[in-house]
Amino acid sequence: MNAITRCVKLITLSLTALIITACASTGPNYAEYIIGEWETDINGMPIDVTVTESTINLMGITTEYALQDNVLTFDFQGPQVANIEIVSDDEMRQNNITSNLLMTFKRKK
């Protein structure tokens, strides 16, 4: 009985360690997060942005994008590269490395 108890404890400890490691190694899923309709502004002018699994529609122009981790690349009036920061479920910031512009986006409801 003592050996069985030790085995159960060892298995429980191993599974707990595995779950903790899995949770710690998974970050936000930016690909799922960015999909949807967003609003922002540029110099006070409201802008609506729609993101699908493969495209961004910005000011009536649709272009494909690539996403690696939190780095978004797309072509809009030239190549654009932006780092995405998740603020909340309904808010993100994009730091556009190309234009040195920090923008806040709010999910449309």
VENMODA-V103093 format. One record per pair of residues at least 12 apart in sequence whose C-alpha atoms are under 10 Angstrom apart, sorted by the first residue. I is the first residue (numbers start at 1). J is the second residue. Records with the same first field share a line. If there is no record, write none. Layout:
I->J / J
//
This chain:
27->69
28->69 / 70 / 85 / 86
29->69 / 70
30->67 / 68 / 69 / 70 / 71 / 72 / 84 / 85 / 86
31->51 / 52 / 53 / 54 / 66 / 67 / 68 / 69 / 70 / 72
32->52 / 53
33->51 / 86 / 89 / 90 / 92
34->50 / 51 / 52 / 53 / 56 / 67 / 84 / 86 / 89 / 90 / 91 / 92 / 107
35->50 / 51 / 52 / 53 / 54 / 55 / 56 / 107
36->49 / 50 / 51 / 52 / 53 / 56 / 107 / 108 / 109
37->49 / 50 / 51 / 52 / 56 / 57 / 105 / 106 / 107 / 108 / 109
38->50 / 51 / 58 / 90 / 91 / 92 / 104 / 105 / 106 / 107 / 108 / 109
39->91 / 104 / 105 / 106 / 107 / 108 / 109
40->93 / 103 / 104 / 105 / 106 / 107 / 108
41->103 / 104 / 105
42->101 / 103 / 104
46->59
47->59 / 105
48->60 / 105 / 106 / 107 / 108
49->61 / 62 / 105 / 106 / 107 / 108
50->62 / 107 / 108
51->63 / 64 / 65
52->64 / 65
53->65 / 66
54->66 / 67
55->74
56->74 / 75 / 76
57->76
58->76
61->76
62->75 / 76
63->75 / 76
64->76
65->80 / 81
66->81
67->81 / 82 / 83 / 84
68->83
69->83 / 84
70->82 / 83 / 84 / 85 / 86 / 94
71->83 / 84 / 85 / 94 / 95 / 96 / 97
72->84 / 94 / 95 / 96
73->96 / 98
78->98
79->98 / 99
80->96 / 97 / 98 / 99
81->94 / 95 / 96 / 97 / 98 / 99 / 100
82->94 / 95 / 96 / 97 / 98 / 99 / 100 / 101 / 102 / 103
83->95 / 96 / 97 / 102
84->96 / 102 / 103 / 104
85->104
86->105
87->104 / 105 / 106
88->106 / 107
89->106 / 107
90->105 / 106 / 107 / 108 / 109
91->104 / 105 / 106 / 107 / 108
92->104 / 105 / 106 / 107
93->105 / 106
//
